[in-house]
């Protein structure tokens, strides 16, 4: 309408007197008379929600940090609360949304959803506090992915997540009259990384920390890389999380099959350019640091926390099939437990996906666990642990130093340490799964080392790895990374996918034991020891440890012959000699490659078989190795991607942490 009036009169007609009042009287082209009188607004200046009928009171405040930046914080106080402890989560994922999963008059119903142990919070009468980290959503300041500790070369400013947590807790205990002055911090993933930061120079009121599936080392085995191979499916996360404060920018789908999206783009660097990801400062850091240099090692939380004993009771929570941060919790445990003189460090391992301890833990994909393992964790471990340190006059919780679910047998184990296999009467000793001729896998209860005699190296299996046809990491079509089951996004459970499709490919080597006549239990990290050669000058090596089910399973027919990954990982060959410096691989030369695989606590049952698969791509989970050495794979050109013949020698083996003895 205004455009029409402008065309007819040459003047812009403005209908709001308030707008006219803000313009100079001499403003050219503005009519003196409004189009129509303004109506009184029907929106109140400030809406005050009635509190009658709610069992909680929700407040939103801006808490000042020491540098003057204010952080948006949602505080939910149970009605009639008095001397109640505070359970804090700091997040880049929208504090308002995380405290409004469901519109309900009940606090427990409202909090149902990601990163809220709603039953524990409500039953314990906790004051729930969720805060946007600086630079995200309602908080002021600048956002830096996993902001490093202040005072370092990576962060010359005086603030970091440790100082922000300290300042937040200090404000909470001084300004929430309903609290008893005790604070716990809990969170999953990025929100699990933040409790680890809180352990650095902790506030005196911080009495307990629960890092669940935390981001710890983004290069060694968490979100961004695994042993140098880039997890390119996270491009969408980098775009959405970093380029805008409120995650308004969205990754779009261009193919029904994600495999096609990535293969047609070429290099991951080219896809990042096409989608605008390269505008992200964090992406530019990733591209500039493809090796394990000081940028990555300097902010690895296991290394930081290992420098001094942890003084706050800490419960580390690990998921055995975590598709995102399968490295972090165990790495932190290994780093800080040796310094734990006062029994402040605890560990829980469950049969879950990423964040699966919050939700239904009775199954994962096709796997059934005979009980709700997540409910057991929350009610029998998490709540007693929190209550012990946060509630006034709470009894001492009888929680084992390590509580580990044993997959295969589907039993919880209470242990004194990890890995230990059992409380007493057993030991963990290295055993060998040797890759033998004819696809045989030979299990011997002894450690092994690669043979050095050239005659031994003559025996090998080989395959052609073609970057134009990389091995899919799951059956195609592959749904895009995401958590919306209604859209077919089953990413969180891909680690329990059936591996039979891969085992039938000519560019995947499969080795299998005879049918087991007795249970084989492992507790700890399997270690891959490959003796391998490539005709190229670079190569990736993927090793998968698999539990092969019997051909028929009466109780669950669809599990007949199922190939379940128990532990698997990738290693980028250019880092064989040094993680810090990439080097070309000598072509057609048998060379050793050794790397640890994710922790397992598993029993291979009688009637099952054990399988090891070896391949050279895992796509599009990881970016393709061009198999021609280039200084930086992010910049690989189409002509760099070449076929290579890969040889895996029969001196190769997987070292198993075998539990032996009469376990109790």
Secondary structure, DSSP 8 states (H G I E B T S, - for coil): -HHHHHHHHSSB----HHHHHHS-TT-TTB-SS-SS-----SS-SS-----TT-SEEEEEEEEE-TTS-EEEEEEEEETT--SEEEEEEEESS-HHHHT-SS--SSHHHHT-BTTB-HHHHHHTT-EEEEEE-TTSTT--S---TT---TTBTTB-SS--HHHHHHHHHHHHHHH-TTEEEEEEEEEETHHHHHHHHHTTT--TTEEEEEEES----TTTTSSSEETTEE-GGGHHHHHHHHSSTT---------SSHHHHHHHH-SHHHHHHHHTGGGSHHHHHHHH--SS-HHHHTT-HHHHHTTS---SEEEEEEETT-SS-TTHHHHHHHHHGGG-SSS-EEEEEES-STTTTSS--SEETTEE-SS-HHHHIIIIIIHHHHHHHHSTT-------SEEEEEBTTTEEEEESSSS-SSSSSEEEEEEEEEE-GGGBEEEESS-------TTGGG-EEEEEE-GGG--BSSSSS---S---GGGT--GGGGGGSB-HHHHTSTTSEEEE----SS-EEEEEEEEEEEEEEESSS--EEEEEEEEE--S--TT-GGGTT-EEEEEEEEEEGGGSS-SSS-----TT--EEEEEEEEEEEEEE-TT-EEEEEEES--BTTS----SS--S-GGG--GGG---EEEEEETT-EEEEEEEEE---
